[in-house]
C-alpha cells in the first residue's frame, strides 16, 4: 500500500503514530548496541538512520533521558523504556460492515470548523462537534443540512486536519471563524453505520482493515469524509 494509507492503517490498528514508532524502534536497537559496548557512537548513529553524532545524541536523549555515552558507560539497558517489535495481530472483534454503496459525487464546497489532531489520539473531535452544532443549526443559506466530518492534510508525523462541516452557504461569504474546503468530484465508497457514535473509530479501523479490500476497492490519496444526516 502507499505510505499515505499505511500511516492511517497503522495508527488505527496500533494506536501509535507510525513514524514515532519507527524512531523509537531505531533508537531502542541503537541502545542495545551501545549497552553491548559499541566502540564508535557515530557508526551506531549511521547504522540506525541518523546522519550525524549530534542529531543522534539529541534524539537519543529526548527518548531515554540519557546520552548515548552514558548508556555505553553503564553497559546496561536497565530503566530504559525500549520499544520492541510487535506483531499486528488483530485481537479486537472487528465491526461487521455491510458492502459499501458506490456513488459519484460532484464537486462539493464545505464550510465548518477545523482543528489538527494526532492520528493516535484525536480526543478533541467530540468537543469540536459540540462547538460546531450551533453553526449546523443556524447557518443561513445552506441547501443541504447534512453534516460532514472530513480528515485531510496528513503529514509524516501522523497528524491530520479534521473539519466538522456542512455545505457552504450559497452565494455568500463565510461567517468569521469558519473555513472552506473544496472537495473535487469523486467516486465514493459509502459504508453505512447505524450503531452508536462510540463505535465510529472501530468502524473506520474495520474499513481500512478489511472493508475496502473485501469490496475489491483501492482508496485514492486525498480527503475522506463521513456524513451525518440532519438532526444527528
N, C-alpha and C positions, 0 to 999 in steps of 0.2 A: 504494500500500500504506500501511498505518498506520505511524506513527513507530516503534512497537514493532518491527515486522518489518523496517523499513528499517535500523534500527541493527544488527539481527542480521545481515542480508544484507550490509551494507556492511563490517562487521568481518570476516565470513567470507571475502569476496572480496578485500578490500584489505589486511587485516592491520592496519588503523588504526581506532581509535575514531572514530566519526562526528563527535562534537562537537569533539574535539581537532582533527580535520582542518578543520572549519568555522572554528574560531577561528584557526588558523594561516593559512588562506586569506585571511580578512578582514584579519589583521594584515600579511600579505605584500602585499596590494593597497594597504593604507594606507601601507606603507613606500615603495612605488613613488611614491605621491602626494607624500610628504614629500621624497624624494630629488629629485623634479622641481621642488621649490621651493614647495610649498603655503604660502600666507601664513598661514592660520588653522588651527592644530592642532585646536582644538575642532571645527571644521567637518569635518575629516578623521575625527575620532573619531565624530561623529554619523553621518556617511555610511557608516561601517563597523560600525555596530551597538552603539556604546558611548554611554552616557548622560551621561558626564562626562569632563572632561580627566583627572582623577585616575585613574579606572578604566582608561581607555585607556592612559595612561602606564605604569601598573603592569603591565598585561598585555603591553604592547609590550616593556618591559624584561625581563620574565620570558622572553619568546620570543626576543629578539635580543641581550640583554645590553647594549643601548644604549637611550638615551631617544629619544623622537620628536624632541626638539630637536637631539640630536647627529646623527641621520641627516639632518635637514633642513640643518644646517650643513655636513655633509660633502658633500651633494649627490651621493651615490654609494651604490649597493647592494652594494659590494664587501664580502666577508666575511659577508654576511647569508645565512643558510640559509633561503631562501624556499620556501614550499610552493606549488607551481603546480597548476593544474587538470590532471586526467588523465582519460583515457577508460578506463572499467572494462571493457575488452575481456577476455574470458576466455582467458588464454594457457595455463592448465593443462588437462591432459587430464581431463575430468570422469569421475567414477566411475559405471560402469554400474549403474543401480538397477532392481530388479525392481518391478513395480507393487505398491503397498502393500496390506496386508490391513487392512480396515476392521473395527474391533472396539470394541464398547461395554464399558467397564469401570465397575463400581460404585465408590463412594467407597473410597479407599484411605488407610490411615494408615501412613506410613513412619517409620522411625527410623534415624538414622545420624549421620555427621559432616558438618559444613558449614563451608565456607570461602568467602571472597569473592575474585573474580578480575577483571582487566580482560579484555574480550572479545578484544582483540588478542593477548594473551599469557597464556593460562591455564596457565602452565608447571607449577604445583604439583599439577595434577589427578592425574597418575600416582602421585605420592608420597602423595596423600590416599587413593587406593585401597589402597596398601600399608598405611597406618595403619588403614584400616577392615577389612582382611582378617581380623584376629583376632576382631573383633565378628561378622563374617559367618559365621565358622565356629563361634563359641561362644556366640551369643546364644540363651538358652533361651526356649522358648515360641513360637518362630517356626514357623508352619504352612507357609509357602511360602518356601523359601530363595533365590528369585530375587533378584538384586542389581539396584538401580536407580541410575542417575545422573540427577539432576534439576537443570535450570537454571531459575532463577526470581529474582524481585526485581531485574530490570534497572532501571538508573537512567539519567538523561540523560548521565552521563559514561561510559556504556558499561562499567559494572561489573555483575556479577551474582553471586548466591549459587549455589554448586554443592554439592549434597547427594549423598553416597555412602550408600546406604541399602538396607535390606531391610524387609520387612513388620514392623510393630511387634509385639512380643510380646503375646499375648492376655492381657487381664486383669491387667496388672501395670505398675508404674512403670518408667521407663527408667533404666538404669544411669547413673551420673554421667559426663558428657562427651558423651552422645548427645542429639540434639534430634529433635523430632517434626515432621512435615509432613503435613497432611491434604490429599489431592488430591480434588477433587469428582468425582462421577460424570460421565463424559465419553466422547465417541466419539473414538477414537484412530486415526491412520493409522500402521500398523506397517510400517516399512521394515526389511527384513532385511539384515544384513551378515555374511557368513561369512568375510571376509578377515582380515588381521592387524589388531591393535588400532591399529597406527601409522597406519592409513588412516581412523580414525574421524573426524578433523576434515575430511578431504576428503569423506567420505560425508555429513556434516552440511551442508557447503557445497553439495554437489550436491542435497540435499533442498530447501534454501532456493532454490537457483538454478533448478532445473527440476523436481524430483520432485513437489512439490505441484501446480504449475500443470499439468504434463502429466497428472496424475491427476484434474484438474478440481476440486481441493480448495483451500480457503482456511483457513488456521490461525486459531484464535481466540487472543486475548491471554491469557496465563497460563503456568504452568509447562509445560515439555516435558521428557519423560523418555526415557531409553534403558534397556532391560533386558538383563541378562546371565543366562543360565541357570545353574543350580547348578554349581559347580566351576570357573567361569571368572573 
